[in-house]
Amino acid sequence: MINYKKILIIGGGGFIGHNLAMSLKSFGFEVHILDSLQVNNLTSVVGNQDNLPNPKLSYQVIQERLDLLNKKNIPLIVQDARDYHELSRIISTLNPEVIIHLAAVSHANRSNKDPYSTFDHSLRTLENALDASKNNVKRFIYFSSSMVYGNFSSEMVDEKSICEPLGIYGALKFSGEKMVIAYNQVFDLPYTIVRPSALYGERCISRRVGQIFIENALYEKPIKINGDGTDRLDFTYIQDLVDGIIKIIQNKEAENEIFNITYGESRPISELVEILKDYFPKIEVEKIPKDNLMPKRGTLSTEKARELLGFESNWPLEKGYRKYIEWYINLTNS
């Protein structure tokens, strides 16, 4: 068991980061967040720069994030990670043992439509963080994606499966992995790479499928399914991911490894709708053509994380998605 204490989460003001920060704080870690609050966050929501369909609701979600971080006394440094000199100064001053890198554009469709901004906010921030960490940090944790696999070659993939990403987002995440590994090869920077899948959970505004379905149901809009609804995703509730990251931080066995941290069982997209119908029985469903840049996916094996880290997922769709729906209903009724 490793005894790391001080953690800096770059891009930690987002959906994954703030949930992770709160859990880490409850485990006794000293947690700091660095975030520009620009991408899927306060600045973009106030002016609705991303043309979100429900900007007032999104602002309410962001405000709840910030309130929770404040109540937990988790410091938030408002700083753009694209500024190398300021980022380096902050890392040098804080002297964290672990850096978790989350700064990125976290949506495949948006990445394909705006490659310049995507690379600027994702690879530029990663390069800066790696360079500022190379002589100072004991572990660099990089968030990749299940999208690096591209079209799954079988119903289940593991970390040794060949990666053939489709589109800008998948290619960017895979190139990020290669950069992280290269910094280990050249500068001996210890790393862990995490590949999550189809995340969902409280206080997300990045237009993931689980969020879109719930908001459409709340506002009595049709649920639009790409394809016939049989496509399978390894839907992962945020707490399962958070639990996996805590295992990674605590275990030496995670050093210089890649892990799928997911629920570990794929489900058809149509099952999200079936769960929603228990709360919104009158919802309408429309089937639209599937995006050609969205790969065929399935289950991500979590056997490696189970064997090396003792990771176990605890949130099946019936449990996690219901909790998420009920949080949304309570939020909109408050």
PEDANOR-V60341 format. One line per field, one symbol per residue. phi: phi as a letter, one per 20 degrees, with the letter a starting at -180 (. if undefined). psi: psi as a letter, one per 20 degrees, with the letter a starting at -180 (. if undefined). burial: b if it has 9 or more other C-alpha atoms within 8 Angstrom, else e. Layout:
BEGIN
phi = ???
psi = ???
burial = ???
END
This chain:
BEGIN
phi = .edfcdcddeneeegfffffgfffffenfedcddbeldelbgfffgelfelffcffffffffffgffffffelefdeebfffegfffffffffflfecddddgaedbfffffecffffffedffffgfffffefdcdebdddeeaffffmfffbfcdcfeffecfdmfffffffffgffffffffedlefccdddeblfbqgmdcemffffgffffffeldfeddfnenegdcefcfgfffgfffffffedffefmcdcfdbfnbecfggffffffffdcfefedddcgfffeeffcaedfdfffffedmfceccfgfefffffffffffffee
psi = pqlqgpppopkijaggghggggggghjjqopqpppikgolagghhgjlhjlqhmhgghghgghgghgghghilopooopoiingghggggghghlqhppooiorokpgghghhmhghghgifhghggggghiihjhqhpoppobqiihibppirhpqaiiqppmqprggghgghhgghgghhhgggjkoqrpppnrplqqrqlpjjlrghgggghgghjlqqoppobjiippqmpoqhhggghhhhgghiphiiplrpponahjpqqqhhhgghghhhhmijqqppprqqphjorpacpppjhghgghikppqjnrhhgghgggghggghgii.
burial = eeebebbbbbbbbbbbbbbbbbbbbeeebbbbbbbbbbbbbbbbbbebeeebeebeebbebbebbbeebbeeebbbeebebbebebbbeebbeebbbbbbbbbbbebbeebbeebeebbbbbbbbbbbbbebbbebbebbbbbbbbbbbbbbeeebbbeeeeeebbbbbbbbbbebbebbbebbeeeebbbbbbbbbbbbbbbbbeebebbbbbebbbeebbbbbbbebebbbbbbbbebbbbbebbbbbbbebbbbbbbbbbbbbbbbbebbebbbeebeebeeebeeeeeeebbbbbbbbebbbeebebeeebbbeebbbebbebbbeeeee
END
